Amino acid sequence: MKIHLCVVGKLRNGPEKDLVDDYLNRFEKIGRSYGLGPVSVVEVEDKKNGGMSNEAILLQRIIPKGSAIIALDERGEVISSPSFSRKLITYVNNSISDLAIIIGGADGIDSKLREKADYKISFGKMVWPHALVRVMIAEQLYRAVSILAGSPYHRT
């Protein structure tokens, strides 16, 4: 299953980008044997400053047709890493070929796009900087395949 991180905003070179790249590389090495990967990061920028509704239009253009959609949103469900791992493998077992994980802009994800998501995940009640959310989801993808592989990376 191909995974598409569909995000608003450009991540500049720096420690956050380095971490995202590192975790996604680790994910792809293990994930292939479980039918997971590759991961593409597709960024959009709202140059017209049209707000969430314009960002939603831009995001919808980059979400592959027929994709399952996970929205990272503060209203989503707070789940454990093992639950996230099971969710990913369930998509694979159900022959889902593409998974789009969407990260909105500074104001979040437009409600109309959020409603189209098959699943909504929250990283807690705190608000996180956009760059850190990317690091966090990249790390959780790696942790998910580590759990599947029985690696000691995830300790229970």
C-alpha positions as CSV (number, residue, x, y, z in Angstrom):
1,M,0.0,0.0,0.0
2,K,1.4,3.3,-1.0
3,I,1.3,6.0,1.6
4,H,0.9,9.7,0.7
5,L,1.6,12.4,3.3
6,C,-0.5,15.2,1.9
7,V,0.4,18.3,3.8
8,V,-0.1,22.1,3.7
9,G,3.1,24.0,3.8
10,K,6.7,23.5,2.8
11,L,9.1,21.9,5.2
12,R,12.5,23.6,4.8
13,N,15.8,21.9,5.3
14,G,16.7,21.5,8.9
15,P,16.3,19.1,11.9
16,E,12.6,18.4,11.4
17,K,13.1,17.5,7.7
18,D,16.1,15.3,8.6
19,L,14.0,13.4,11.2
20,V,11.1,12.9,8.8
21,D,13.4,11.6,6.1
22,D,15.1,9.3,8.6
23,Y,11.9,7.8,9.9
24,L,10.4,7.4,6.5
25,N,13.5,5.6,5.2
26,R,13.5,3.3,8.2
27,F,9.7,2.7,7.6
28,E,10.3,1.8,3.9
29,K,13.0,-0.7,4.7
30,I,10.8,-2.7,7.1
31,G,7.4,-1.9,5.6
32,R,8.0,-3.5,2.2
33,S,7.8,-7.0,3.6
34,Y,4.4,-6.1,5.0
35,G,3.0,-4.5,1.9
36,L,3.6,-1.0,3.2
37,G,5.3,1.7,1.2
38,P,6.7,3.6,-0.5
39,V,5.8,6.9,1.2
40,S,5.6,10.1,-0.7
41,V,5.4,13.5,0.8
42,V,3.3,15.9,-1.2
43,E,3.2,19.5,-0.1
44,V,0.8,22.2,-1.2
45,E,1.0,25.9,-0.4
46,D,-2.0,28.3,-0.3
47,K,-0.3,31.2,-2.0
48,K,-3.6,33.1,-2.2
49,N,-4.1,32.9,1.6
50,G,-7.6,31.5,1.0
51,G,-7.8,29.8,4.3
52,M,-8.9,26.3,5.2
53,S,-11.4,26.0,2.3
54,N,-8.7,26.8,-0.3
55,E,-6.2,24.5,1.5
56,A,-8.9,21.8,1.3
57,I,-9.2,22.3,-2.5
58,L,-5.4,22.0,-2.9
59,L,-5.2,18.9,-0.7
60,Q,-8.1,17.2,-2.6
61,R,-6.1,17.6,-5.8
62,I,-3.2,15.6,-4.5
63,I,-5.1,12.8,-2.7
64,P,-5.0,9.9,-5.1
65,K,-8.4,8.7,-6.3
66,G,-9.7,5.8,-4.3
67,S,-7.4,6.4,-1.4
68,A,-8.3,5.6,2.2
69,I,-7.9,8.9,4.1
70,I,-6.6,9.5,7.6
71,A,-6.9,13.1,8.8
72,L,-4.6,14.3,11.6
73,D,-7.0,16.5,13.5
74,E,-7.4,17.6,17.1
75,R,-11.0,16.2,17.0
76,G,-9.8,12.8,16.1
77,E,-9.4,9.7,18.2
78,V,-6.4,9.4,20.5
79,I,-5.1,5.9,19.8
80,S,-2.1,3.9,20.9
81,S,0.8,3.0,18.6
82,P,-0.2,-0.7,18.5
83,S,-3.7,0.4,17.4
84,F,-2.3,2.5,14.6
85,S,-0.1,-0.5,13.5
86,R,-3.2,-2.7,13.4
87,K,-5.1,0.0,11.4
88,L,-2.4,0.1,8.8
89,I,-2.2,-3.7,8.4
90,T,-6.0,-3.8,8.2
91,Y,-5.9,-1.5,5.2
92,V,-3.3,-3.8,3.6
93,N,-5.3,-6.9,4.3
94,N,-8.4,-5.2,2.8
95,S,-6.4,-4.5,-0.4
96,I,-6.4,-0.8,0.0
97,S,-3.7,0.3,-2.5
98,D,-3.3,4.0,-1.4
99,L,-3.5,5.7,1.9
100,A,-3.5,9.5,2.2
101,I,-2.6,10.9,5.5
102,I,-3.6,14.6,5.5
103,I,-2.2,17.4,7.6
104,G,-3.9,20.8,7.3
105,G,-2.5,24.2,7.7
106,A,-2.2,26.4,10.8
107,D,-6.0,26.5,11.2
108,G,-6.5,22.8,10.7
109,I,-8.5,20.9,8.1
110,D,-11.7,22.3,6.5
111,S,-14.7,20.5,7.9
112,K,-15.9,19.3,4.4
113,L,-12.5,17.6,3.8
114,R,-12.4,16.3,7.4
115,E,-15.8,14.6,6.8
116,K,-14.4,12.7,3.8
117,A,-11.7,11.1,6.0
118,D,-12.2,7.4,6.8
119,Y,-10.5,7.9,10.1
120,K,-9.4,10.8,12.2
121,I,-6.4,10.7,14.6
122,S,-5.4,13.2,17.2
123,F,-2.0,13.5,18.8
124,G,-3.7,14.7,22.0
125,K,-5.4,17.8,23.2
126,M,-2.3,20.0,22.8
127,V,-1.7,21.9,19.6
128,W,1.6,20.9,17.9
129,P,3.7,22.9,15.4
130,H,3.2,21.7,11.8
131,A,6.8,20.6,11.4
132,L,6.6,18.5,14.6
133,V,3.4,16.8,13.5
134,R,5.2,15.6,10.3
135,V,8.0,14.2,12.5
136,M,5.4,12.6,14.8
137,I,3.5,10.8,12.0
138,A,6.7,9.7,10.3
139,E,7.9,8.2,13.6
140,Q,4.6,6.5,14.2
141,L,4.7,5.0,10.7
142,Y,8.1,3.6,11.6
143,R,6.9,2.4,15.0
144,A,3.9,0.7,13.4
145,V,6.1,-1.5,11.2
146,S,8.5,-2.1,14.0
147,I,5.5,-3.4,16.0
148,L,4.5,-5.6,13.1
149,A,8.1,-6.9,12.8
150,G,8.3,-7.7,16.5
151,S,11.3,-5.3,16.8
152,P,12.3,-4.1,20.3
153,Y,12.0,-0.5,19.1
154,H,8.5,-0.3,20.6
155,R,8.4,-1.3,24.3
156,T,5.2,-2.3,25.9
